[in-house]
Amino acid sequence: MKAQSTKLNPFLPSDPLKFRWIWLNWAFGFFFIASVFGLLMRSFHIWEIPVLEYRNILHTHSHIAMLGWGFLILTGGMVFSLAKAENEIRKFGWLFIGAVVSALGMLASFPVQGYGAVSISFATLHVLISYGFVYRLLILLNSEKSTTGIRLLRLALGFLVISTLGLWALGPINAQLGKMHELSFMSIQWFLHFQLNGWFVLGALGLIFLHFERSGYQFHWPKYQEIILAGSVILTYALAVTWAEPSPLAFQINGLAVLIQLVAYSFLILALFRGFWKVDLLPIVRILLISAFVSLLLKAALQAILVFPSIAVISYTIRMYVIGFLHLVLLGVLTMGISGLAVQKNWIEDTVISRSGWALLLGGFVISELLLFGQGTLIWLKLGFMEDYHLYLFLGSCLFPIGLGSLLIQVLFQKIPFQNISNPKIKFQKITTQTMKKSLLWSAGILGILLTACGGGTEQSATSTETSSAPATEAAAPDPKGIGEIKSVDLGTGIDASLADAGKAIVDMKCTACHQLNDKRLVGPGFQGVTNRRRPEWIMNMITNVDVMLEQDPTAQKLLEECLTRMPNQNLSQADARGILEFMRRNDEEKAGERDAAVK
């Protein structure tokens, strides 16, 4: 049997402890890469970065963070916590290879082409691989006693499957209704919502409860509380609906859902804090788990505030809040929670190097969260930007790759307690070297193939773009003034300084998280030259009537297709829009040397 299993998995060791070591290496390797791409994103706000496209870097960062690090560390935690025999662990060998290959494919293709044929293919492969994980993990869960931890893990796997339905819906929706339709954005938000709030949060909680239960702490979780928790996760999707279609009913459903969720989380958080003092834990593990518990508490409290519709709108129109919330779940709840368990189970050794890595990672997390939520609140209060905000955020984010580099070194070079080896001191170096060589050669080969494929994918994407754009020339020309109440704008003879200053204050509060004042694209296009490309009426209609413009104006729809991020309705008045227009005119005069060319 042993020889047969080795033959079936020629690129993985037969020893489950070495398999776990390789699994951790890949997980932390992807986490380190994601942190580097995140730091690169921060640098776009400080320096002009040539060649690279911010949008592609953003997509690479998010996919590797969620599907590389988040998926691997959570599934790995489940596999090595639930599997009791070597043959049960080996059944995940090809699934693990598939997850790594799909993540490597996304890593190689997203920086080059963004969303294209190659990157979408590898993302689809990852979805299919995740179904295999769900099937195998459910077999392990069904063999366990139905405790709180096991029930939470079952829920997490259910929401993992549910989240992928949004991705499968994207193809038909985009084909029938177009990429700019509200349902397209709702489908993307469906995936993100159930991944973060269902799969990641409940998966991390399930593993923590499972460890506490196996350490002697038992908790009775009534069935009605499980139903309340699952229902709250489903109903809080209403907030994502309001992002694309702000209906009163969706706000009311979300308001009820966040209160139900707060109650559901309260039962679990109180149980965790009670068990926290009854289970023997290492000091660094207590710090990591406390960070996870506090992050979960903050998540529940912040979502409870969204019971008020006006605050709910602010939560997704201020980008800092959106990013801060994503980090609260992925870095706070998931990363700190499962990492604490990994240290406690001795999957990661507790050494000076690893403690330094955890300290730097925690420091980067706390600093970036304080800056993101702090700056978001300043924008909410209309107090503008703190001085050197982007520089401080960049410096705080530097702690992530430094800390993760230390942890990756620890994981790579820590000793592995091998099974069934008469003299591990003699064989350790030989086995480790062979395993690493095989893994590195296999990875290098995959990357070579993927990079070659990505080059072809980019060319194909460019060809398809040219083909699809050809019929557009035959259609009726769009109204250069856009769609909305603004039919005519009196620009005057020069720049109104006071009006431009008022517009700058609004831009600082509402716009600079997604737009730069130069010609470089962040989430949205840069402002430089906009008055030379667009008529003033179009600009003001885009500000005050954004939903209709995105639905009906061909120029706005083309920009949306390029940016793949729907501009939120900021509820700005015509007076606000006129001030922003005046600031854009002054910005073009200063940076482009010309303004108002679109009306000349």
TAWOSUL-V610200 format. One record per helix or strand. SS is the DSSP state (helix for helix, strand for strand). FROM is the first residue (numbers start at 1). LEN is the number of residues. If there is no record, write none. Layout:
ss-><SS,SS>
from-><FROM,FROM>
len-><LEN,LEN>
This chain:
ss-><helix,helix,helix,helix,helix,helix,helix,helix,helix,helix,helix,helix,helix,helix,helix,helix,helix,helix,strand,strand,helix,helix,helix,helix,helix,helix>
from-><2,16,54,86,93,117,148,182,223,238,248,283,309,319,352,389,424,497,515,521,530,536,546,554,574,597>
len-><7,28,29,5,21,26,30,33,13,7,29,23,9,26,29,25,51,14,1,1,4,9,7,10,18,3>
